[in-house]
């Protein structure tokens, strides 16, 4: 594995992180708009979120172009002696651990708030406002994704290392 391939793998992991973080941002826009009483400004929030999704997609689809811009080209003799799949698994696991650590705090806040709800006869989720329910569900989904990254790191690693398929017109 060359240094560029290692950086390309890191670029793909950053793309996953950007997409996951942007998901929360896009879902929180309605709450932000309601708090400032300017529904016309929602378009700016969605434009920013859309921009970051485009950046994440570019990072995912062109990791080696970015890697070659960041690190000068080397020869294949200048290879780092590690297996690409193992590095990708470590990266997926670390990304999953980081996502879990960042989302667990908010998720625990929701659980504590629900536990101290004055109405003990309702479920935790029903004690939340609609915006809090969305936040709780998004937080739970992000924790599930983080756990999936950790537990299924080998599958995500093979996905991250997969080469793009040649189309029928390119193959001749």
SESE-937575 format. One line per 2 residues: for each residue x negated, y negated, z of N, C-alpha, C. Coordinates in pm, whole numbers. Layout:
<recs>
X Y Z X Y Z X Y Z ~ ...
</recs>
This chain:
<recs>
-86 117 0 0 0 0 -90 -123 0 ~ -68 -213 -94 -148 -333 -103 -94 -439 -7
-174 -541 22 -124 -649 107 1 -716 50 ~ 9 -728 -82 126 -789 -143 251 -704 -119
237 -572 -126 352 -485 -102 399 -496 43 ~ 306 -510 134 342 -527 274 416 -658 296
370 -765 233 439 -894 243 575 -887 173 ~ 582 -817 59 710 -799 -10 811 -728 78
767 -630 153 855 -562 247 903 -659 355 ~ 812 -741 406 850 -841 505 949 -941 449
933 -979 324 1026 -1072 259 1165 -1011 252 ~ 1173 -883 221 1305 -817 218 1368 -810 357
1288 -788 459 1341 -786 595 1392 -924 636 ~ 1322 -1029 594 1368 -1165 621 1500 -1190 548
1515 -1136 428 1640 -1152 354 1757 -1089 430 ~ 1735 -972 488 1840 -908 568 1874 -996 687
1773 -1046 753 1796 -1132 870 1875 -1256 831 ~ 1838 -1320 721 1909 -1441 678 2055 -1412 646
2083 -1301 581 2221 -1267 547 2303 -1241 672 ~ 2247 -1170 770 2320 -1141 893 2347 -1268 971
2247 -1354 985 2266 -1479 1059 2365 -1571 987 ~ 2362 -1572 856 2452 -1658 779 2597 -1611 790
2617 -1483 810 2752 -1430 827 2820 -1497 946 ~ 2750 -1508 1057 2804 -1575 1176 2830 -1723 1146
2739 -1786 1077 2755 -1928 1043 2881 -1951 961 ~ 2903 -1869 859 3020 -1886 773 3150 -1864 850
3151 -1773 944 3273 -1750 1021 3297 -1857 1127 ~ 3194 -1929 1165 3213 -2032 1268 3250 -2168 1209
3251 -2183 1079 3283 -2311 1016 3424 -2359 1050 ~ 3527 -2274 1046 3661 -2325 1082 3666 -2382 1224
3598 -2322 1317 3595 -2375 1454 3527 -2510 1459 ~ 3417 -2524 1387 3346 -2652 1387 3432 -2761 1325
3503 -2728 1217 3585 -2828 1149 3700 -2873 1240 ~ 3761 -2777 1311 3870 -2814 1402 3821 -2901 1516
3698 -2879 1561 3648 -2957 1674 3617 -3101 1636 ~ 3589 -3128 1508 3560 -3266 1468 3676 -3331 1395
3785 -3259 1374 3906 -3311 1309 3880 -3371 1171 ~ 3795 -3308 1094 3771 -3352 957 3774 -3231 864
3893 -3189 822 3901 -3070 737 3831 -3087 602 ~ 3812 -3210 558 3745 -3233 430 3598 -3193 436
3539 -3194 554 3396 -3164 565 3365 -3015 566 ~ 3466 -2930 563 3442 -2785 562 3367 -2741 438
3390 -2810 327 3323 -2772 202 3171 -2782 216 ~ 3123 -2878 293 2978 -2891 312 2923 -2772 389
2996 -2728 489 2952 -2611 565 2947 -2486 479 ~ 3051 -2468 397 3052 -2352 309 2943 -2363 201
2914 -2483 157 2807 -2502 58 2671 -2466 119 ~ 2650 -2506 243 2523 -2472 310 2514 -2321 329
2624 -2259 374 2625 -2115 391 2604 -2041 260 ~ 2667 -2089 154 2648 -2029 23 2504 -2042 -26
2445 -2157 1 2305 -2180 -37 2215 -2078 32 ~ 2235 -2055 161 2150 -1961 234 2174 -1818 189
2296 -1785 147 2319 -1652 92 2245 -1635 -41 ~ 2241 -1740 -122 2167 -1735 -248 2018 -1718 -220
1967 -1791 -121 1825 -1776 -85 1797 -1634 -37 ~ 1885 -1578 45 1867 -1441 93 1868 -1342 -25
1958 -1365 -121 1964 -1277 -238 1836 -1288 -321 ~ 1785 -1408 -338 1660 -1427 -413 1544 -1358 -342
1539 -1370 -210 1434 -1301 -134 1446 -1149 -150 ~ 1569 -1099 -153 1589 -955 -165 1551 -904 -304
1590 -976 -407 1568 -928 -543 1430 -960 -600 ~ 1359 -1057 -544 1227 -1093 -596 1120 -1096 -486
1108 -989 -409 1010 -993 -300 865 -992 -348 ~ 838 -922 -456 700 -913 -502 653 -1042 -569
742 -1112 -636 705 -1240 -695 663 -1336 -583 ~ 742 -1337 -476 712 -1423 -361 581 -1377 -295
564 -1248 -281 442 -1195 -218 319 -1233 -299 ~ 328 -1227 -431 213 -1264 -514 186 -1414 -509
287 -1495 -481 264 -1639 -464 200 -1667 -328 ~ 232 -1587 -228 178 -1610 -93 38 -1554 -75
11 -1440 -137 -120 -1374 -123 -179 -1356 -261 ~ -304 -1396 -279 -365 -1379 -412 -366 -1231 -453
-358 -1210 -582 -355 -1073 -633 -485 -1001 -598 ~ -469 -874 -564 -584 -789 -536 -573 -666 -625
-675 -587 -621 -672 -462 -696 -616 -352 -608 ~ -581 -242 -671 -527 -131 -593 -634 -66 -505
-762 -96 -530 -867 -44 -441 -861 -116 -307 ~ -803 -235 -306 -793 -314 -183 -660 -282 -114
-638 -156 -90 -511 -112 -32 -527 -93 118 ~ -423 -125 188 -417 -97 331 -375 49 344
-446 123 424 -424 268 431 -314 305 530 ~ -193 268 497 -75 311 573 30 354 472
120 436 516 226 479 426 335 373 424 ~ 379 341 304 479 235 286 608 267 361
651 391 358 776 428 424 766 408 575 ~ 651 440 632 634 424 777 633 276 816
569 194 736 568 49 764 709 -7 752 ~ 783 39 651 921 -7 632 1009 37 749
988 158 797 1065 205 913 1035 122 1036 ~ 908 92 1057 871 8 1171 934 -130 1157
929 -186 1037 989 -317 1014 1139 -317 1038 ~ 1208 -215 990 1353 -206 1012 1384 -191 1160
1306 -110 1228 1328 -93 1372 1304 -223 1448 ~ 1198 -294 1412 1169 -421 1480 1277 -525 1450
1323 -530 1326 1430 -622 1291 1558 -587 1368 ~ 1588 -459 1378 1705 -415 1454 1693 -450 1601
1575 -430 1659 1555 -465 1800 1570 -615 1821 ~ 1519 -694 1728 1528 -838 1742 1674 -883 1730
1747 -829 1633 1889 -862 1619 1968 -821 1743 ~ 1937 -704 1795 2005 -657 1915 1978 -751 2032
1854 -792 2046 1819 -882 2157 1887 -1017 2144 ~ 1900 -1069 2023 1962 -1200 2006 2113 -1195 2020
2176 -1084 1983 2321 -1076 1987 2376 -1022 2119 ~ 2295 -950 2191 2343 -889 2314 2385 -992 2418
2315 -1102 2426 2347 -1206 2524 2489 -1261 2501 ~ 2520 -1295 2377 2652 -1347 2346 2761 -1243 2367
2732 -1119 2332 2830 -1012 2350 2859 -990 2498 ~ 2756 -992 2579 2776 -976 2723 2854 -1093 2781
2835 -1214 2726 2913 -1329 2772 3061 -1305 2746 ~ 3093 -1253 2627 3233 -1224 2596 3291 -1121 2693
3214 -1017 2721 3262 -913 2813 3283 -969 2954 ~ 3190 -1053 2998 3205 -1112 3132 3325 -1205 3137
3345 -1282 3033 3460 -1373 3029 3590 -1295 3031 ~ 3592 -1186 2958 3711 -1102 2958 3733 -1032 3091
3625 -996 3157 3637 -928 3287 3693 -1022 3393 ~ 3662 -1149 3382 3710 -1246 3480 3836 -1318 3435
3905 -1262 3337 4030 -1320 3289 4135 -1314 3400 ~ 4215 -1419 3414 4315 -1418 3521 4422 -1311 3503
4452 -1274 3379 4556 -1174 3353 4489 -1037 3339 ~ 4501 -955 3440 4434 -824 3440 4512 -719 3362
4634 -749 3318 4716 -651 3247 4693 -652 3096 ~ 4614 -745 3046 4588 -750 2902 4448 -700 2874
4425 -664 2749 4293 -617 2712 4195 -736 2707 ~ 4069 -704 2702 3965 -807 2701 3982 -896 2578
4005 -836 2463 4014 -912 2339 4138 -1001 2338 ~ 4247 -956 2393 4370 -1037 2393 4360 -1157 2487
4266 -1154 2580 4250 -1269 2670 4173 -1383 2604 ~ 4116 -1358 2487 4038 -1460 2417 4129 -1545 2328
4080 -1666 2297 4145 -1748 2195 4116 -1684 2059 ~ 4188 -1722 1954 4159 -1664 1821 4014 -1685 1777
3958 -1801 1805 3818 -1824 1768 3723 -1734 1846 ~ 3753 -1714 1973 3670 -1625 2055 3684 -1481 2009
3803 -1443 1964 3822 -1308 1912 3735 -1284 1790 ~ 3730 -1383 1701 3644 -1371 1582 3499 -1362 1625
3457 -1446 1719 3320 -1442 1768 3286 -1308 1831 ~ 3378 -1252 1906 3357 -1123 1970 3341 -1013 1865
3428 -1014 1764 3422 -912 1659 3294 -924 1578 ~ 3255 -1047 1545 3131 -1067 1469 3012 -1022 1552
3011 -1057 1680 2901 -1016 1767 2894 -864 1777 ~ 3008 -799 1790 3012 -652 1797 2961 -590 1667
3000 -649 1554 2954 -598 1424 2803 -615 1408 ~ 2750 -728 1453 2607 -750 1442 2530 -656 1534
2584 -627 1650 2519 -530 1738 2524 -390 1675 ~ 2635 -356 1614 2645 -227 1546 2544 -219 1431
2530 -329 1356 2432 -331 1247 2291 -318 1301 ~ 2261 -387 1411 2129 -377 1472 2100 -234 1517
2197 -171 1579 2179 -32 1621 2161 60 1501 ~ 2234 33 1393 2218 113 1271 2079 94 1212
2027 -29 1214 1891 -52 1166 1790 27 1247 ~ 1812 35 1376 1718 107 1463 1731 258 1442
1853 309 1448 1875 453 1442 1851 509 1302 ~ 1894 436 1200 1879 483 1063 1770 406 989
1660 380 1057 1553 301 996 1495 369 872 ~ 1494 501 868 1440 571 751 1526 544 627
1658 544 643 1747 518 529 1734 374 481 ~ 1729 279 575 1712 140 536 1575 118 472
1473 190 521 1339 177 465 1335 224 321 ~ 1400 335 291 1402 382 152 1480 285 64
1583 222 119 1657 121 43 1569 -1 16 ~ 1493 -43 115 1406 -161 99 1291 -134 2
1246 -10 -6 1133 24 -93 1175 69 -232 ~ 1305 82 -254 1354 130 -381 1316 34 -493
1268 88 -601 1235 9 -719 1362 -20 -797 ~ 1373 -138 -858 1492 -164 -940 1496 -69 -1060
1617 -26 -1095 1633 65 -1209 1625 -13 -1339 ~ 1564 48 -1439 1556 -13 -1572 1690 6 -1640
1738 -97 -1707 1865 -87 -1778 1844 -5 -1906 ~ 1954 34 -1967 1948 117 -2089 1882 43 -2203
1898 -89 -2208 1839 -167 -2319 1689 -181 -2299 ~ 1642 -183 -2173 1498 -197 -2149 1424 -67 -2176
1489 47 -2151 1421 174 -2164 1410 220 -2309 ~ 1477 152 -2398 1453 181 -2538 1567 240 -2602
</recs>
